[in-house]
Amino acid sequence: MLTRILPFLDWFKGYGAEKFKLDALAGITVALVLIPQSMAYAQLAGLPAYYGLYAAFMPPMIAALFGSSRQLATGPVAVVSLMTAASLEPLATAGSEGYIAYAILLAVLVGVFQLSLGILRLGLVVNFLSHPVVNGFTNAAAIIIASSQLSKMFGVYVDKAEHHYETIMRVVEAAVQYTHWPTLGMGVLAFIIMYGLKRTMPKIPNVLVAVALTTVLSWAIGFQHDARVDVSAIQSADVAVSLQAFNTATQAVQDLSEERAGISAALDEAKKADNFDAANDATHDLIRINHTISSQKQIAHVERERLRATLFSGIEGPEGLTLFPQDAVPIGAETDGRVWRLKVGNKLLDTASLLVTGGGAVVGTIPEGLPALTIPKFDLGIILHLLSYAAIISLLGFMEAISIAKAMAAKTGQRLDPNQELIGQGLANILGALTRSYPVSGSFSRSAVNLQAGAVTGLSSVFTSAMVVIALLFFTPLLYHLPQAVLAAVIMMAVMGLINASGFIHSWKAQRYDGIISVISFLATLAFAPHLDKGIMVGVALSLGVFLYKSMRPSVRSLAMADDNALRCAEEYSLMECEYVDVVRFDGPLFFANASFLEDKINERMSLKPKLQHIVLVASGMNDMDASGEEVLSLLVDRCRQNGVDISLSGVNESVRKVLVRTHLLEKIGEDHIYATSERALETIHEDAHKAAEEGGNCPLTTVCYNS
């Protein structure tokens, strides 16, 4: 009982110094990969990079302590990070305080969902996400993740559009107009280092080496070059006008948003008081304000794009930096050789201190020390919005984690408990949220590193967490000059492993409809991005639809003797059918959704075979029967015998037999018409059913007879 509550106690049975050494080495190795990866994934989730370190601090240790896998490495992962961004984008601006608070709340919801499933022993609920759906979604997510990093690779800034492909088009247009070549160079260099080391020296942590080298290079060449200028330093009347228009529209959006909040509160009060007139007025005001906000946002977007697209040349003078649009530089003036751009976000611009950049983007300042313990704020409205996303992230994250854990357990021979793994992942997310973590899951790449490094128990993950703590306490200043393009390259390199085209082929070979579902899930996820939940919903709906269709129309086959002396499907093997005895195999439970289908198929056979004397219903594939199924079977027995056709059952299993006994249908059919096997049934009824036979002694049920 104690080890069920505290599964990590099992680690120490026969534990010695040698195993401790292996766990310590594995934990440190994983940490060297985790630290840069977690920062990259945090940015993918729309959070500041250092929140990745917060998510890599507590969760790996908690998941290992309370999970069942001894080698699973938990922490930030690409797909869950992307789903986090998709769920929070409608609620707040990426990176803002509100956005961060919602991300932490989402981690709690994900953890509660997983923990509840684990405690209730409902790990099988993950089966609602079929392999074809997950394959289609994962491949699409990999493309979305990789393409979402293009703006950082090219060093351009664009507003996100309603659809992901529209955002990528904006990135391409911006890159065509202007690409910051040092930024692109940093990203390409990181790619070369990671790929080269992975191919030539796989044991060396290629991500860490790429991050370390490019960070040193960034510091040495002054990769980041930002400055603060007054609007008067920008020698362009058009830019001044755009700045004013942008600030006016942004201020209007802020004011109107506050007014909308007040009207929404008044609407709720009016509904509670059943004041329909006041409610109608408030609803009308909300529609008007939402329309105005949308218009002002569009104005702000246009002006922001115009400001971002303006490229400046800088001239250093005694009073500081003066900026001229590139097409308006005074003749003979000596510029500093840099291309300057305004940094424009979603907030009001301080015209007395405009941020301009003449270099590349870096991670910047990372707060030193461990995150403070905090309890997330619970807002019912936000929780209701996030619930569906939390459920999807929980199932996706757990499916990824359990798949990795099973693969490793197959190699190590370890016993794996999916429900205990749910408990571990749930606690990791809940307790991680207390240290400002966003949702996490098991990582395939880091788990593989953990296993290859020789991890024996989950103590390796405790060492990983300890290494992250040391990094947070002592090494965060060293990460200031880490280029954003390098983090983008880390993400793009990592998600290459998620692309699995063979999964579509495999699904197609298994069942054609599975292949179609996989492709549709892939296309739907791409089309609906960044609303990734819709892509999964489409796939799940298709899977359930196919399941229901197959349940409503199960396989009903007439059998005949095949070359291997077994009764096979006559249609599939091009065999002739007996005119006097029809051996009908029904594959599936007989219940309300398909009972009439069996009735139609039996009636069809009686009408097509006028010489039919006996029907043997092979029920070995009928594993259950409800009241509707029993009723239809009873009617079929009556109808067949009224038409001079006898009917028997073979291969009836215990659950179906109990239904027949309880409803007295067994008495109607007759014990002498229930056979253990179809072969035994034919031995008994064949001769009597063929008294008027004209088959010349070659019955398709006893002799192989092919259709000509």
N, C-alpha and C positions, 0 to 999 in steps of 0.2 A: 504493500500500500504506500509506503514512504517513497519508494522509487517511482511509483506512478505519479505522485505529486511532485517529486523532485528527481526527475530522470537523470540529472547529471551525477547523482551518487553512484550510478553504475560505472562511470568513467574510471573510478579509482580501484576497481577490482583488478588486482594484479598489476597495478600501475607502478612504474619505477622510473629511475633517472633517465634511462634511454628513451622511453616514451615521452617523458617531459621535454627532453632535448628536441625530439622530432616535432612535438607540438609547438614549442617556442619558435623553432626555425620556420615552420609552416605559417604560423601566425604573423611573424614579421614579414615574410615574403608576400603574403596576401595584403598586408597593410601598405606595402610599397606600391601595389597596384591600385588598392582601394582609394588612397588619399587623392591622387590626381583624378581618378575616374569619378569619385563622388562629387568633386567640385564641378566637373563637366556636366554631370547629370542634374545637379541642382539648377544650373542655368537652363538646361533643357526643360525643367519643371517651371521656369519663370522666376526662380528665386536667386538671391545673391549667391555667389559661388561658395561662400563659407558655410551656407546652410547644408551643403553636401557633407561637410566635415561633421556637423551636428548630427546628421542622419547616419554617419558612419561611426559614431561614438558609442551610444548605448545599444541600438538594435542588434548588431552582430553578436554581442555577448548574451543578451536576453534570449534571442532566438536559439542560440546554441544550448543554453542552460535548460530551457524548458521544451525544446524540440526533441525529436527522436533521431535525427540524422547527426552523425558525428563529424561529417565533413562539409555540410552545407554552409556556404558563406553568405550571410544575409547583409543587406545594405541597399543603397540606391541602385536602381537598375533602369535601363533605357525605357522600356515600354511603360512601366508604372510612372516614371517621371513624365513621359509624354501625356499619359492619361490624367495625371495631376494637373498639368497645364491646361488640358482641354476642359476639365471640370471647373476650373477656377476663373478662366478668362471672362465668362459672362458676369462675374461678380465684382471683380476689381482689376486694377491695372497691375500687370506683372511687376513684381519686385516691391510693390507698395506695402505699407504696414498692414492694411486690411487684407491684402493678398496673402501675406505671410501667416497672418492669424487664421485665415481660412484653410491654408495648407496644413497647418498643425491640427486644426479641428478635423480635417479630412483623415489625417492619420489615426486619430482617435476612433472615428466611425469605422474605418477599415479594420482596425484592431478589434473593436467590439464585435463586428460582424464575424470575423475569423474566429475569435475566441468563443463566441456563442455556438458556432458550427462545431468547433472542436469539443466543447463540453457536452453538447447534445449528441455527439457521435454522428454528425451529418456530413462527414467528409465526402460522401458520394454525390452531394449536390453539385460538385464540380463537373460531373458528367454531363450537365446541361450544356456545357461548352464542348461541342464535339471537336475531334481532331481536325476535320476539314475547315471548320469555322476558325479555329485558333491558327491554323496554318495560313489561311487567307489573310486574317487580321495581322498576324505577325509580319508577314512579308510586306504588306502595305505600310504597317507602322515603321518598318525599317527604312522604307523609301521616304516616308514623311519625316522621320527623325533626321536622316542624312540630309535631305533637301532643306530642312529648317535651319541648318547650320551654314548655308551658303552665304547669307548676309555677313556673318562673322568672318568667313573665309575671304570674301572680297573686300571687307572693310566698308560696307555701305549700310545705310540705315533707311528702313522703309516702315510704313504703317502696315499692320496686319489687316488683310481683307477678310471678307466674310467666309471665303473658301480658301483652303491652303494653296491650291494651284494658282489662284489669283495673286496671293502673296508672293509666290515664286516668280510669277511673271513680273511683278514690281521689282523684285530683287535683280532679275536679269536685265530689266530696263535700266536700273540704277548702275549696275555693273558695266553695262555698255557705255554709259555716259562717263563713269569714273570708277576705277578700281584702285584701291590703295595697294600698290605693288609690294611694299615691305610686309604688309599684313598677309597678303597671299603667299609671299615667300616664306614667312614664318610657318604658315599652315602646311605648305608643301614640304618644307624641311622636316617638320614633325612627322608627316606621313612617311617620308623616306627613312627616318631613323627608326620608327616603330616597325615598319614593314621589313627593313633590312635586318634588324636585330631578331625579329620573329623568325625569319628564314634561316639566318646564319647562326645565331646564338640564342635559342629559345628559352634557355634557363635564366637569362638576364631580364629583369623587369623593364621591357622596352618602353612602356608608358612613362615610367619614372625617369629613365634616361632622357627621353624626348623632352619632358617637362623641365628637367634640370638644365639641359644644354640650351634650350630656347629661352629660358628665364635669364640665364647668365648673359646670353647674347643680347636679349632685350635691354638689360641693364647697361651693357657695355656700349651699345650704339645709340642709346637714348631713344628707344623705340616709341615710347609715349612722349608726346610733346603737346601739352595743353596750355592754354593761356586764358586769362580773364581780361576782357576789354569793355570799355563803355561803348554805347551805341554810336557815339560821336566818332569813334575810331574807325567805323565802317563807312567808307566813302561811296555810299550808294543810296540814293533817294528811294529806289524801288525796294531795297531791303528794309529800309526804315518803315515804309508803308506796310510791307508784309508783316513786319514785327508787330506793328500797331494793330493790324487786322487780326493777327493770330491771338494776341493777348486779349483783345476785345471779345472774340468768339469764345476763348477759353474761360474768361471771367463770366460770360453769360451762361455757359454750361454749368459752372459751379453754382451760380446764383439760382438758376432754374432747378438744379438738382436739389438744393435745399428747400426751395418752394414746393417741389414735388413730394418731398418727404413729409412736409406738413400737410399737404392735401391728402396724401395716402393715409395719414393718421386720422384726419377728419372723416375720410370715407369709411374707415373701420368703425369709428364711433357712430356714424350715421347708420351703418348696417346693424350695429348692436342695438341701437335705439329704434330700429324699424322706421327711420325717417327717410322715406323714399325720395322726397323732393331734394333734400340735402345730398343724398347719395347720388342722385342723377346729376346734380350740379357739380359735385366733386369728380364724378366720372368724366363729365364733359371737360372740366379743367385739366384733368390728367391727360386726356387725349390731346388737348391743345398744347400743353407743356411738352409732352413727349415729341410731338411734331416739331416744335420749336427747337428742342434740344438736338434732335436729329439734324435739323438744318444748320445749327451752329457748329455741330461736330463736323459736318461736311465742309463748312467754311474753314474750320481749324485745320482739317486734314489737307485741304488744297494749299493753304498758306504754309503749313509745315513742310509739305513736299517741295514747295517752291524755295523755301529757305534752305532745306537740305541739298537741293540741287545746285545752289549757287556756290561756285568754287572761287576762293579768294587767293590772291598773292599778298604776302606780307612784306612790309618795309619797316625795319627797326629804326626808330629815331630817338632823339633825346627824351621825348615824352612817352616813349613806349612803342607798342606795336600798332601800326596803321594797316588796315586791310582794304584792298581794292578788288572788285570783281576782276577775274582774269582777263576779260576783254576790255577793261578800262584802266589798265596800269599806265601811269604817266610815262611818256616817251623818255627813255634814258634813265629811268629809275632802276636802281639795283635792289632786287628782291632778295629775300633770305633763301630762295630756292625751294621752299615748302609749298604744298597745296593745303590751304586752310579751309575748314568747314565749320559751320555753326552746329553745335549739338542741341537739338530741339527734341524735347520729349512731349509729354501730355500736360505739363504744368506751365503756369505763367512764367514768362521769361523776365528776369531782372535786367532791364535795359542798362543799368549802371554796372552790371557785372555779368556780361554774356560769356558763356563758356565756348571757346573755339578750340579746335584740335588740328594740329598739323602733323600728327603722327598716328600710331596705331593704338588700339584699345587694349588695356591690360586689366587684370583682376582688381588691382587697387588695394586699398586698405582692408585688412581682415582683422576683426576684433580679436585681441589676445585673450587667452583664458578660456575656461569651460563655460558653456551656456548656463544661464541661471535656471533653476528649476521653476517652472511656471505651470499653472493650470489653465488650459485653453478656455476661452469664453464660449459659452453655449448659447446660440441664437436659434430658436426653433425654426424660423423662416429659412435661415441658411442651411440648417440641418436637413430640412425637408428637400431643399434643392439638391443637396449633396448625396442624399441617400442612394439614389439609383447609381450614381458614379461610384460611391463607396462599395456597393455590392459588386459591380463589374470589376473594379480594381481588386477587391478581395479575392474573387474567383480567379481572375487572370493571374494575379500575383501568386496565389496558392498553387495554381496549375503549373506555373513555371517552376516554383520551388519544389513541388512534389515530383515533377518529372526529372529534375536534376538529382534529387535525393534518391529516387528509384534507380537511376542510371548508376550512381555511385554505390548504392547498396548491392547491386548486382555484381560489382567488382570486389567488394569487400566482404560480402556474405553477411552483412549486418541486417538485423530485423528492423523493419521500418513500420511505424504506426502513423498513418495519414492524419488521424484525429489528433494525436499528440503533436504532430507537426503544425497543425492548425492552431493549437493552443500556443505553441512557441512563437509562430509568426504573429498571432494576435497580440500576445503580451509584448512582443518587440515593438509593434506599432503603437500600442497604448502607452507603454513606459517611455518609448522614444519621444513621443509627443511632449512629455514632461520636460525633455531637454531640447525642445524646439526642432524636432525631427519631422519631416514630411513622410508620406507612405513609402515603405520599403518592401523588399521581397528577396528571395534567393537569387543569387547571380550565377549563371552558368560558367562564365569565364573565370571568376574568382574561386568558385567551388572546384573547378578543374585544377587551378593553381594550387589550391589547398591540398587536394588529393595527391597531386604529383610531388608536392613538397614533403609528403610523408605524414600528414596529419593523422593522428591515431584517435583522438577524442575531440570533443567540442572545446577543449581548453585552448586549442589553437585560435579560436575566435575570440577568446578572452584576451589573448596576447595581441590580437589585431586591434581590439578596442583600446588596449593600453597604449599601443603605438599611436593611435589617433589622438589620444589624450596628450601624449608627449608632444605631438605636432602642434596641437592647439595651444599648449602652454609655452612652447619655446621657439617654434619654427614659422609661425604665421608671417612675420615680417619678410621672410625670404621669398614669399609667394607674391609679393606686391607686383613685381614686374612680369609675372607670367602672362603671356599674350592670350587674349581671348580666342584668337584664331587657332592656337594650339589646343585649347579645350575643345573647340569645334572639331579639330582633326581627331582628337581622342574619341569623341562621340561617333564620328563617321567611321573610324576604324573599328570600333567596338560593334556597331550594328551591322557591319558586313557579314558577321556570323549569323545574323538573324534571317538573312535572305536564303531561302530554301526552295528553289524552283522544283526540285525533285519531289517535294511534298505534293504539288498539284498532280504530277504524273502518277505518284503512288495512289492518291485518292481516286483518280480516274480509273486506274487499273482495278482497284478494289471494288468500286461501284461507280458507274458513270455519274449517277446523281450526286455522289460525294464530291467528285471532281468539279461538277457544275456549281455546287454550293460553295466550294473553296474559292473558285474563280469569282463568283458573285460577291462573296464576303470581301475579297481582295479589292474588287472594283468599287464596291459600296463604301468601304473604309476610305479609299483614296478620294472618292467623290464628295463624301460628307465631311472630310477633315476640314477644320480641327474638331468637329463634333464626332469623335471616334466612337462614342457609345452607339450612335445610329448604325455604324457599320457592323458592330457586333450584334445589335438587335436584329438586323436584317438576316444575318447568318443563323442566329438562333431560331428566328421565326421560320426560315426555310427548313432547318433541320427538324423542327417539331412538325412542320407541315408534311414533310416527307414521311416522318414516322407515323403521323396520323393517317396519311394516305395508304401507307403500306399496311397499317393495322386494319383499315377499313376494307382493303382489297388484298387479303393474304393470298399466298400461293395455293391454288386448288388444281391438282394435277391428276390426270388419269395415268395409271401405271401399266407397264407391260414387261415381259421378260427380255432382259438385255444379254449381251455376250458373256457377262461375268456371272450369269445365273442369279441375278438379283433383279427385283422389280424396280424399274426406272421410269422417269417421265417419258411417256410415249412421244409427245410432241418434240421434246428436246433431242431425243435419240432417233427420231424418224422411224418409230416403231408402229406397227399396226395395233389396233385396239380390239379387244374381244367384243363381239356383238351381244353376248349373253350375260357376261359378268363385267361390271365396271369397278375396278379397284381405285378409289378416289382418295388421294392423300391431301389432308387439310393441315397447313403449317401455320400455327398461331393460336392464341386463345380465342375461344368462341364467346363473344360478348356483344353487347348491344350495337356496337358500331359496325360489326361485320357479319352478324347473324343472317341478315337478309341477303347478303352477298353469297353465302353458302347455299341458301335456299334457291336463289336464282340459278346457280351453277348446277345443282342437282336436277332442278326442273328442266334446264336446258339439255342435260344429258338424256333424260327420259324422253324428251321430244325428238332428239336426234337419233336415238337408238330404239326403234320400234320392237326389236326382238329381245330387249333387255329383260333379264329374269331376276338378277340379284345385284345389289350395290354393297360393296364392302368399303365402309368409311374408315380409312386408316387414321387413327387419332393419336398416334405416337407423338406428333408435333403439337397436339392440342394440350397445352399445359394448364389451362384454366377454363372455367365456364361460369357465366353469370346467369341470372334469371331469364334474361332475354334470349341468351343462347340456348338454354334448356327448353324454353317455350318453342323456339323455332325447330329444334331437333325433334321435339315431340310431334309437331305438326308435319315434319318431313316423314317421320315413321308412318303416320296415319295416311298421308297422301301417297307414299310409295306403295304401301300395301293395298290401298284402295284401287290402285292402278295395276295390280297384279305383279308388282316388283317388290321382292323381299329386300330387307336391309339389315346389315350386321355391322358391328364395330370391332376393330382390332387395335391392339396396343394402347388400350385405355389406361392412363396413369391413375395414381391413387386419388389426387385432388378432384379429378373429373368424375371418377367412380363414386366418390362420396356424394357429389351433387346428384348423380343419377339415383343413388340409394335414397337420399333424403327426400327427393321429389317423386319417388316411385316410378320414375321413367325407366329404371332398370327392369321393373316388372313388365312394363309395356313392350320393351325391346325383346326381353327374354334372356335369361342367363345363358341359354344355348346359342344365342346370337352374339355373344361377347367372346372374342378370341384373343389369345395372348399375342399372336403375330398374324400378319397378313398371309404368310405361307400356311399356317395352321388353318386359317379360314378357308383358303382355296382347297386344301385337302378335303375339307368337309363338304363344301357346297358345290365344287366344280362339276362333279359328275351329274348331280341332280339338275343343275342349271343348264346342262348341255344335252338334255334328252332329245331335243329337236334340233340339234346342231347340224349345220351344213358346212363346217369348217374343214371337213376331210381329215380330222384327227390332228391338225396343226393349229392349236389354240395359241394366240399371242401371249397368254398368261403362263403357258408351259413350254412353248417353243419360240425361239427368236424369229420374228417375222417382220421384215422391213417393208416400209411403204415403197411401192414401185415408182 
